[in-house]
Amino acid sequence: MLGASWRSRTVRVAVAAAALCVPLATGCATASGESTPSATAAAAGAGGTTGYLEEDVQFSLQMIPHHRQTIELAELSDGRTSDAYVRRLSAKMIEDEQADITLMSSWLRSWNVNPPPEDTAGHDMPGMLGPTQIAELKRRSGGEFDRMWLTLLAKHLDSGVQMAETVQGKGIHGPTAELAGKIIANQRKLIDEIVKQVA
């Protein structure tokens, strides 16, 4: 359950978005048509293998495209911004999100599940920005780009926090829970920073 202070921060991000007339609607389809293991997988075995559930699998299947879109957003800043904060944040996100993708992909392969293909846009997945929003962002530059980019990024990161909180409450895979905790802490901090930048 999110605390009142966190809800307040989320509201402030939404208010900032509304002030900028930025459409923030997201899709509601399920991610990936990959076949996944049964609801309950083998628990920890003699070799130290950590047990996992369908919720753990779905988290990686959905968070990988989500992280890829974060990287896509970060790469859009190249040539469109001169803001030091936006440039620094973009570089950090590309590095951090790619490391997470590599980690989650290794878990999926160990569970005999194929990671989502890179050529899948995934715009129809919950928490993803739509093609129209990306197209609008590509048409902007300078301060106008920075404000829209930060606002859309905050919305995108907030959906990642929600995904991480869901798997913490339903999954049993220890490393997934650890990654989810890191995502929650880091992205809440980033959202706080972005709210101050946009205000």
N, C-alpha and C positions, 0 to 999 in steps of 0.2 A: 504494500500500500504506500502510495506516495504521500509525503508530508505536505502540510499546508504551504510551507515556504517553497517547495518544489513546484507545487501546482501554480503558485503565484508567478514563479519564473517562467513557466510554460505559457501562462496567460500573457505575460509581457512579450514573449516572442510572437505569439499570435497577434497581439495588438500592433506590434511593430510591422508585422506582415500586412495587416489590414491597412495600416497607414500608407504603406507603399503600393497598395493595390496589387499585391502579388498573389496569384491563385495558388492555393496550397492543397487542393484536393488530391487525394491519392487513390489508387485502385484498390480493389478488394479481392482479387483472385488469389488462389493458392499458388505457392511457388513450386516450380519443378514438377514434372510428371514422372520423375524417377521412381522406380520401385524401391521401397525401403524395407528394412527388416521388420519382423513382427513387433508388436507393441512392447514386448518384454524380451530383452536380449540376455545372454548369459551374464551372470554376475561375475565378480572378480574371481579369476581362476588361479591355479598354482603358479602360472607364469607372471602373475601380477597384472593381468589385463583388467582394465577398469570396465565395469558393467555400463550399459547405456540403454536408453529407451528411445522410442520413436521421436519423442520431443527433442532429444539431443541431436538426432539425425536431422530433423526438420530445421532446427536452429542453424546448423552449418549450411544446409541447403538454401536457406533464406538469407543468412547473414553474408554469405559470399557475394551474391549479386548486390546486396546493399552496400558492402564495402567497395565493390567495383564502381558503383555509382558515385561514392564519395571520392574515389580516385579520379573519376571522370570530371567531377565538379572541380577538384583541385587543379587538374590539368587545364581547365578552361580559363583559369586566372592568368596563364602565361600569355603575355602580350595584351591583356585587357586591363591590367591593374598596375599601378606604381606604388600601391599602399604596402608599406613594409610588413604590417601585421598579416595582411592577406597572403602575401608572398611567403612569409615564414610559415604560416599555418598550412598553406598548400603543400609545401615541401615536406613538412612533418607528417601530414596525413597520408601522403603517397607512400612514404616509407613504412609507417605504422600499420596501415590497412593492408598493404601487400604482405607484411609479415604474418598478420592474422589469417589472411586468405591461404597462405602456404600451410599454416598450422591446421586450419579447419579441413583443408583438402586432404591432408595426411590422415586425419581421423576418418573421414568418409571412405577413403580407400581401404583403411584397416577394417571398416565395417562392410566392405564389398559394395559400396555405393559410389557411383560416379559423381565427381564434383560437377556443378552446373557448367555447361559449356560457356566459353568466354564470349561467343558471338550472340548470346541471348541477352537482349536489352533488359528484360525484366521490369519494364515500366508498369505493368499491370499488377505487380506484386504489392501487397500492403507495405506502406512506408516508403515507397519509391516516388520520386518526382516524375511527372509525366513528360512526354515529348514536347508539348507546348511550352512548359516551363523551361526546359533546357534550351529550346529554340529562342525564347525571349531573352534568356541570359546571354546567349551567343551574340545577340544583336547589340549588346550594351558594352560600354567601356568606361574607364575612369571611375569617378565617384558613384555614378549611377550603377555601374556594374558591381562595385564593392558592396553597396547597400543591399542590392537584390541578392547577390551571392551569399552574403552573410545571413540574410533572412532565410533563404531557401536551405542553406546549410544547417542552420539551427533547427529547422523543422525536420530535416532529414536525420540529424543526429538524435533528436528526441524520439523518433520512431525506432532507432537502433537501441536506445535505452529501454524502451518498452519491450522489444523482442528479448533483450537480455534478462529483464526482470521476469518475463514469462518462463524462460527455460530454467531460471534459478528456482522457480516454484514448482516445476513439473519434471525436470530431468534428474538423472542420477549420475551422469558422467562427471567425475571430479574435475578433469581438465576443462571441460566445457563450462562448468560452474565458475571455475577460476577465471577463464577468459571473460565470461559474462560480467563478473564482478569488476574486472578491469575496465571493460567497456562502459559500464554504468558510471564508475567514478570519473574516468577520463572525459566522457562525453558530457556529463553534467557540468564539469568544470569548464569545458569549452563553451557550452551553451551560456553559462554565466558570463564568460568573457565576451561572447558575441553580443549578448543583450546590452552590455555596457558600450560596445563599439557602435551599435545601431542607434542607441538612445540619443 
